[in-house]
């Protein structure tokens, strides 16, 4: 596993192989090594205990081992050269120096090679690294340089053979100490300096520690009695707190001080012999080195183990966290699933309840017949429709059919038999039939069903619905009657009145099937005037339509009798109060004298008629408004009058036109006035426009609209009427207007009026005997002469008695020309008189 | 009675004054005749029919008047008509020769004076 403090680019052991680098840099490296070796040798010789060249502590060896470990063994020439230069002055001759130098070079080379073989970590962070540098790097390898060096001294005669062992021991110990103390120190200088866990105060602690060592060590070695051991806790501190990086410099420092003390013969070395001092020093140095390295290595290893443990723990924790979060996600999903299932289950129950409720509201029951099992099931509403308590018994086909009225049962059986003969999915024919409930009530039902077959076309089941349509059928029937009644009660067509345009519309309520009680009527009065009525019976349906019919007939009867609108309305109120109790009726009734344009009217609680002038000016007739009929309230209408100018329009309507949800009646009236003012066109088109603009498709109330407009009465005019005495007065009304608008002078007009009356009277009296027949009058003015042609389809009989035979002579007296022509198809009388430039007689 | 004509009667002793308003044609001649008959009391010896307010009268009306005069004649009662000059009715009466049978005065006062002057049966 990779750790963060290792540099990925560096070789695994962190060594720099200068051989692969540039030759100059190799030479520089070798030179640096040589200089360092030489410098440290010079320093080591100052600590010599024996003569000039045997020292108890030989730093160059450590420098050489460190150089080989760091830079590679290829820098050995630097070491060899420096060793030769160092040894030349202190050797007997060049050969001896060369031999010694070879030994000094060979020993570090062997040490570096063996350390590489055993997998030495230059950081000395494991116990085995500490052991390797002590036993392989120092003790074993340095026996080479000791053997060669001591051997050379004996051979060159510097030492006696007896002293060989002692010299060897000192040499070996010095070189070993050099490796033990200096090599770790040099290696400890390697980067990285900062440890991941280093705190800001650690450099301070290090400074304090080394200051202590530097102060305590000389004191400890210089004091008497011997206090050498007091440095041991400090070394322990260094190793424990800073591991190899602290232990190595601390050990070096202490060893240097100890060696210095030995060389100077102070402190513990003051009284001892050379050998004793040597042993003491070496033992002390060895103890320092061992303790430092092993302790540091152990702490490092422990730290690494701890870190590894922490990393593992962290990883474990991360994994636990991941796993926990996975678990919690799963848990959440599970919980959601549970909630969803509960929700669906609740919805299912709710839907079933709703279905049952919907069936009840719509009076629809459903059933299913599982054919293989011959099992039938009914919904609750099925039971109710058939007059039973829901689910009170298991239904059967025979039992159900037994309730069906005789003729319908056969149809149901034949439908089911036909379905069984077919082997596919299909719909059975819809069927309307009657059943009798146990309590005797008859219901009308509509049944629908489907056959369902299985994969092998075997019959599986028949499913179906049954709807109770009894109320609907009843309502439909009533509606049809009411509508027929109302249509029959409204005028099927308006009378053709000369000199006035009439238009009327009735729109039934669009929202439901209700029939309203609105009506209008146009009555030709005996006086020749025309009566116009519009009214509204409160409520809808058969009752309102029937009341409306009675009122219409009553109004006609009273109108024929009485020329006063107020009196007619009063009589109607009497009728409604006495005979049509609890009915509220609004009504406006007007009488129009078409000759003069004079209108008299009475309004019993009805929306006011609207007058629209030919220029678009509008006015509502709000005078004399009384309370509705049948109110039992005083306040019957007062008769109002006004003059309807030619080409003005009088609009009568019911409240359905102006009353609408969302707008006030006032707004409705204003809207009607403004629409009517703009629609100065043909009267039929005006009515159509008003209905289209004011009535929406789903009008809640029915609407009746009646419009009348006096139009010019000139030029050729053809009038047809029954030959009856009652037509004479209205005919005179028309004729008077026609003559006036044709600019006839009053006396001539009077003569023509009289002459025409005589001719028509003759037809009425004689043309058809006791039979009925038509009377046709054509009026025209040509070249200033008025011509009246009266036709009948009867036979002409000369004046006989009742009128004293005055008719024809009188006509001849009044007119300029009278022509009679008769035949089997009837008689034509043509009379003429100049109407302009007439000289009064 | 329809609104075409209206008949008002006034009894002054043996004199009966009847005012007819409106129009008289075939459709209401019989009605008007009956109405006049009903307003005239049994004691009436003289009848004045004021046609000043009649706006239309045709041969049917003339026939009505002639029959009325005939009926009164058989009961020895007198009939006078009042028709102002310039009335449209006057032309009809003139053209039919009615004034030759029934006295027609232009003013009501003249008719009343006529009765006073020429009533031989008066005591």
Interface residues (C-beta under 8 A of the other chain):
Chain A: X525 X526 X527 X560 X561 X562 X563 X725 X726 X728 X729 X732 X747 X750 X751 X753 X754 X757 X758 X761 X764 X765 X802 X803 X804 X806 X807 X809 X810 X813 X814
Chain B: X2 X3 X4 X23 X25 X26 X27 X56 X58 X59 X60 X62 X63 X66 X88 X91 X92 X95 X96
